[in-house]
Amino acid sequence: MKVGYCTVTMATVFVVVVVAPLCCKKESWNARSKHLNEALPDFIPSDGRCCLMYEGKEQFEHFNHCFQGATARHVYLNSFSTQPESAKYGMNSFSSLSPKEFRDLYLRASSERAPPFLGADLKELPAKFDWRDQAMVAPVQDQQVCGSCWAFSVVGAVQAASAIAGAPLEELSVQQVVDCCFPNGGCSGGSPTKALRWLQTTRVKLVPQSEYPYQAKNGMCQFFSHPQEGVTVRNFTAYNFSGQEEAMKAELVARGPLSAIVDAVSWQDYLGGIIQHHCSSHWPNHAVLVVGYDATGVIPFWIVQNSWGTDWGSEGYAYVKIGGNLCGIADSVAAVSV
């Protein structure tokens, strides 16, 4: 018998809750992700409250422990946020997971060492630039319980590059990359650089998402012998812009949205604002799409599209301080040409 238990205010938040599809049993990756994806509608009620379902005493105790740990973690993270524009951390759809479970499920990207950017003469850049203002960025998507952030990052860059080249902006198939990019591991994780190299070498034409919809699980690769529509990657570059984030801004303006790898461990609790702390460059584990920047305020920041749905962060986006290679955002940055 399942029991619903609604929380009180989110400010003091002792949340007692949830369905336990994951923590107390040893399950295969596919079985675990299938169970969680089917349960996702119960995890986030339409009114936005943290009101979940749980089953069984052990599972309840585990999730209660997760939430109490999250509450303590949020106090620590927010203690550094002294400015109004600073990042805020609190309860969200990931609060039912322990930090280890979060890492194992969502932080499954890997990076390859990128050569340092050799530099170029920098022209004067606008103080603010956002490819969304030119309708070159597709909406935020949700990878669900599948370690496919690397595929979302790459496909996001490809479809933006296609639109910048003059084609209508169209969502391309992430599932095609998950299923068919053999150098990577599908929902078990992968490298954006390997995916881009595979797309360039094979000349695979990415078909529209409507033809090959996202399933949030590994599937059999579907081959299209002569697709009528789709986009082929002609070339890509990948550089390390550490210490050269002004040059990275120039690359974004000239080339389009950039695929990047970050350390997103602390992003489990992110609610919005500019990330300035709790973020190292020592462990790249998550792929994102950098779509713009804003240097008009006191704290300049990157505008980063994530693949955890619009309920996470700032309507699916994160803002990361420019300078100091925060979160390792400049360590491995790829631009795409189609």
VMD Tcl script that draws the C-alpha trace (Angstrom):
set ca {
  {0.00 0.00 0.00}
  {1.39 3.38 -0.99}
  {1.02 6.39 1.23}
  {1.21 10.02 0.13}
  {2.83 12.51 2.47}
  {2.91 16.21 1.64}
  {5.56 18.57 2.92}
  {5.30 21.80 4.81}
  {7.05 25.00 3.75}
  {10.12 24.72 1.55}
  {12.04 27.12 3.75}
  {12.58 24.88 6.78}
  {11.85 21.76 4.80}
  {11.93 18.53 6.67}
  {10.57 16.57 3.80}
  {9.30 13.10 4.44}
  {8.48 11.46 1.19}
  {8.90 9.44 -1.82}
  {8.69 6.55 -4.08}
  {11.62 4.23 -3.85}
  {12.34 2.84 -7.23}
  {16.06 2.88 -6.89}
  {17.92 2.77 -3.64}
  {17.19 -0.40 -1.77}
  {17.54 -3.03 -4.47}
  {20.36 -3.98 -6.76}
  {18.97 -3.61 -10.22}
  {20.41 -3.53 -13.72}
  {20.86 -0.10 -15.29}
  {18.05 -0.68 -17.82}
  {15.60 -1.99 -15.22}
  {16.41 0.81 -12.81}
  {16.09 3.57 -15.40}
  {12.83 2.08 -16.77}
  {11.36 2.01 -13.26}
  {12.39 5.59 -12.53}
  {11.25 7.00 -15.87}
  {7.82 5.40 -15.46}
  {7.58 6.90 -11.96}
  {8.64 10.43 -12.88}
  {5.08 11.84 -13.16}
  {4.56 11.00 -9.46}
  {7.76 12.79 -8.49}
  {6.76 16.33 -9.41}
  {3.12 17.26 -8.67}
  {1.48 19.90 -10.84}
  {1.30 22.35 -7.95}
  {5.08 22.21 -7.52}
  {5.08 20.89 -3.94}
  {7.52 18.21 -2.87}
  {4.81 15.64 -2.33}
  {5.93 12.20 -3.41}
  {5.03 8.60 -2.77}
  {6.87 5.98 -0.82}
  {6.51 2.25 -0.35}
  {8.00 0.23 2.48}
  {9.65 1.25 5.72}
  {13.25 0.78 4.59}
  {12.68 2.78 1.45}
  {10.93 5.54 3.37}
  {13.80 5.73 5.86}
  {16.34 5.91 3.04}
  {14.58 8.79 1.33}
  {13.96 10.58 4.60}
  {17.71 10.35 5.17}
  {18.30 11.73 1.65}
  {16.09 14.74 2.31}
  {17.58 15.51 5.71}
  {21.04 15.34 4.14}
  {19.85 17.66 1.38}
  {18.55 20.17 3.90}
  {21.92 20.33 5.66}
  {23.69 20.55 2.32}
  {21.54 23.50 1.22}
  {22.39 25.44 4.39}
  {26.09 25.01 3.63}
  {25.80 25.85 -0.08}
  {23.68 28.94 0.54}
  {26.05 30.23 3.21}
  {28.36 31.39 0.39}
  {25.59 33.22 -1.49}
  {25.91 36.71 -0.06}
  {24.94 38.73 -3.16}
  {21.40 39.01 -4.60}
  {22.52 37.54 -7.93}
  {24.33 34.59 -6.30}
  {23.21 31.03 -6.90}
  {20.50 29.61 -4.65}
  {20.26 25.98 -3.62}
  {17.25 24.09 -2.29}
  {14.72 21.31 -2.80}
  {14.01 20.17 -6.34}
  {13.20 16.98 -8.23}
  {16.65 15.52 -7.37}
  {16.29 15.93 -3.61}
  {15.10 12.34 -3.19}
  {18.52 11.08 -4.35}
  {21.69 10.80 -2.34}
  {24.71 12.56 -3.88}
  {26.09 9.19 -5.00}
  {22.81 8.18 -6.64}
  {22.65 11.54 -8.40}
  {26.18 11.15 -9.73}
  {25.60 7.56 -10.84}
  {22.38 8.39 -12.67}
  {22.97 11.83 -14.19}
  {26.68 12.65 -14.27}
  {27.89 10.14 -16.82}
  {29.73 12.23 -19.39}
  {33.45 11.81 -19.99}
  {35.91 14.19 -21.60}
  {38.95 13.88 -23.77}
  {41.94 16.14 -23.31}
  {41.51 19.10 -25.65}
  {44.46 21.04 -27.07}
  {44.90 24.56 -25.74}
  {43.43 27.32 -27.83}
  {46.36 29.04 -29.49}
  {44.77 32.44 -29.45}
  {43.83 35.00 -32.01}
  {43.40 38.74 -32.26}
  {40.20 39.45 -30.37}
  {37.78 41.91 -31.84}
  {35.58 43.96 -29.58}
  {32.75 41.77 -28.32}
  {29.24 42.80 -27.30}
  {28.69 43.01 -23.56}
  {25.85 40.53 -23.89}
  {25.20 37.86 -26.49}
  {22.57 35.12 -26.48}
  {21.80 32.85 -29.44}
  {18.27 32.43 -28.09}
  {17.60 36.06 -29.04}
  {18.06 35.02 -32.67}
  {15.89 31.91 -32.31}
  {18.85 29.61 -32.89}
  {18.41 27.44 -29.80}
  {15.83 24.66 -29.46}
  {13.80 24.30 -26.23}
  {15.19 22.64 -23.10}
  {14.66 18.88 -23.04}
  {14.76 16.26 -20.29}
  {17.16 13.34 -20.55}
  {15.27 11.59 -17.74}
  {17.05 8.68 -16.04}
  {19.49 8.06 -18.87}
  {23.12 9.20 -18.90}
  {22.70 10.81 -22.32}
  {23.73 14.40 -21.53}
  {26.64 14.00 -23.95}
  {24.18 13.31 -26.79}
  {21.91 16.23 -25.86}
  {24.90 18.57 -25.79}
  {26.13 17.46 -29.21}
  {22.72 17.44 -30.88}
  {21.97 20.86 -29.41}
  {25.15 22.25 -30.99}
  {24.42 20.57 -34.34}
  {20.85 21.78 -34.66}
  {21.91 25.32 -33.70}
  {24.73 25.26 -36.25}
  {22.27 24.13 -38.91}
  {19.91 27.00 -38.08}
  {22.75 29.52 -38.12}
  {23.74 28.18 -41.56}
  {20.27 29.08 -42.84}
  {18.07 26.04 -42.30}
  {14.91 26.24 -40.17}
  {15.56 25.47 -36.51}
  {14.50 21.88 -35.98}
  {14.92 19.44 -33.12}
  {17.12 16.56 -34.27}
  {17.16 13.03 -32.91}
  {19.07 12.55 -29.68}
  {17.94 8.92 -29.60}
  {19.67 8.29 -32.94}
  {22.96 9.37 -31.38}
  {22.30 7.35 -28.21}
  {21.56 4.20 -30.20}
  {24.04 4.48 -33.05}
  {27.17 6.22 -31.75}
  {29.10 3.03 -31.02}
  {32.21 4.74 -29.52}
  {30.01 5.83 -26.61}
  {27.83 3.93 -24.16}
  {24.35 5.32 -24.74}
  {22.56 5.77 -21.41}
  {25.71 4.57 -19.64}
  {27.52 7.74 -20.66}
  {29.83 9.08 -23.31}
  {32.09 11.80 -24.63}
  {30.81 14.70 -26.79}
  {34.14 14.75 -28.64}
  {33.82 11.06 -29.53}
  {30.26 11.67 -30.71}
  {31.28 14.60 -32.91}
  {34.21 12.65 -34.34}
  {31.83 9.78 -35.13}
  {29.35 12.12 -36.83}
  {32.09 13.76 -38.89}
  {33.78 10.50 -39.90}
  {30.67 8.50 -40.77}
  {28.80 11.44 -42.34}
  {25.67 10.15 -40.63}
  {22.72 12.41 -41.30}
  {20.88 13.26 -38.10}
  {17.18 12.92 -38.76}
  {14.40 14.98 -37.13}
  {13.37 13.98 -33.64}
  {9.84 13.39 -34.92}
  {11.18 10.51 -37.02}
  {13.33 9.00 -34.28}
  {11.87 10.09 -30.91}
  {13.68 10.04 -27.61}
  {13.08 6.94 -25.42}
  {15.44 7.55 -22.45}
  {16.91 4.07 -22.86}
  {19.33 2.23 -25.10}
  {17.77 0.84 -28.26}
  {18.60 -0.85 -31.53}
  {20.16 1.55 -34.01}
  {17.73 2.40 -36.78}
  {19.46 2.99 -40.08}
  {18.07 5.35 -42.69}
  {19.53 4.44 -46.08}
  {18.62 7.67 -47.86}
  {16.91 10.05 -45.45}
  {15.17 12.94 -47.14}
  {15.80 15.27 -44.21}
  {18.61 15.58 -41.74}
  {21.88 17.31 -40.90}
  {25.45 16.16 -41.45}
  {28.40 17.41 -39.41}
  {31.01 18.78 -41.78}
  {33.63 19.71 -39.19}
  {34.13 20.50 -35.52}
  {36.83 21.92 -33.28}
  {37.51 21.19 -29.63}
  {39.80 23.36 -27.51}
  {40.80 24.06 -23.95}
  {39.96 27.71 -23.23}
  {41.13 27.65 -19.61}
  {42.56 31.09 -18.89}
  {41.13 32.35 -22.18}
  {37.43 32.76 -21.55}
  {37.36 36.00 -23.55}
  {38.47 33.94 -26.55}
  {35.76 31.41 -25.68}
  {33.21 34.25 -25.84}
  {34.52 35.15 -29.29}
  {34.24 31.51 -30.37}
  {30.62 31.41 -29.24}
  {29.73 34.61 -31.11}
  {31.48 33.48 -34.30}
  {30.62 29.78 -34.35}
  {27.38 29.29 -32.40}
  {26.40 27.49 -29.18}
  {29.23 25.42 -27.72}
  {29.24 21.89 -26.35}
  {31.10 21.85 -23.04}
  {31.92 19.47 -20.18}
  {31.51 20.61 -16.58}
  {31.74 19.33 -13.03}
  {28.06 19.41 -12.05}
  {28.18 17.65 -8.67}
  {26.77 20.69 -6.83}
  {24.15 21.27 -9.53}
  {21.93 18.64 -7.89}
  {20.53 21.38 -5.63}
  {20.71 24.39 -7.97}
  {17.60 26.60 -8.17}
  {18.89 29.64 -10.06}
  {21.27 32.59 -9.83}
  {24.93 32.80 -10.81}
  {27.10 29.85 -9.75}
  {30.31 31.17 -8.20}
  {31.34 28.50 -5.68}
  {31.20 24.74 -5.01}
  {32.33 23.93 -8.52}
  {35.75 22.55 -9.47}
  {37.44 21.66 -12.73}
  {38.94 18.45 -11.36}
  {36.20 16.02 -12.34}
  {34.41 16.63 -15.67}
  {31.20 14.61 -15.56}
  {28.35 16.40 -17.34}
  {27.84 17.77 -20.86}
  {25.92 20.99 -21.48}
  {25.33 23.59 -24.20}
  {26.68 27.12 -23.71}
  {24.31 29.39 -25.64}
  {25.42 32.87 -24.57}
  {26.94 35.16 -21.98}
  {26.10 38.35 -20.10}
  {28.78 40.74 -18.89}
  {26.52 43.74 -18.28}
  {26.23 43.24 -14.52}
  {28.61 43.08 -11.60}
  {29.19 39.35 -12.13}
  {29.63 38.24 -15.78}
  {28.23 34.80 -16.51}
  {27.77 32.08 -19.09}
  {24.24 31.10 -20.10}
  {24.13 27.29 -20.05}
  {21.33 25.09 -21.37}
  {20.98 21.85 -19.42}
  {19.07 18.66 -20.25}
  {17.22 18.10 -16.96}
  {13.90 19.66 -17.96}
  {12.48 23.14 -17.37}
  {11.65 22.45 -13.70}
  {15.37 22.41 -12.87}
  {17.43 25.56 -12.34}
  {16.27 28.72 -14.09}
  {13.70 27.16 -16.45}
  {16.25 24.55 -17.44}
  {19.26 26.89 -17.58}
  {22.24 27.51 -15.32}
  {24.30 30.67 -15.04}
  {28.03 30.16 -14.40}
  {30.42 32.96 -13.52}
  {32.87 33.86 -16.27}
  {36.50 33.75 -15.16}
  {38.54 31.22 -13.22}
  {37.29 28.31 -15.33}
  {34.48 27.71 -12.86}
  {33.09 24.14 -13.01}
  {35.76 23.43 -15.63}
  {33.46 25.02 -18.20}
  {36.39 26.06 -20.41}
  {38.41 22.82 -20.32}
  {36.84 21.02 -23.29}
  {34.73 23.19 -25.58}
  {33.52 22.11 -29.01}
  {32.11 24.16 -31.88}
  {30.33 22.58 -34.84}
  {30.11 23.32 -38.56}
  {27.48 21.75 -40.83}
}
mol new
graphics top color blue
foreach p $ca { graphics top sphere $p radius 0.5 }
foreach p [lrange $ca 0 end-1] q [lrange $ca 1 end] { graphics top cylinder $p $q radius 0.2 }
display resetview
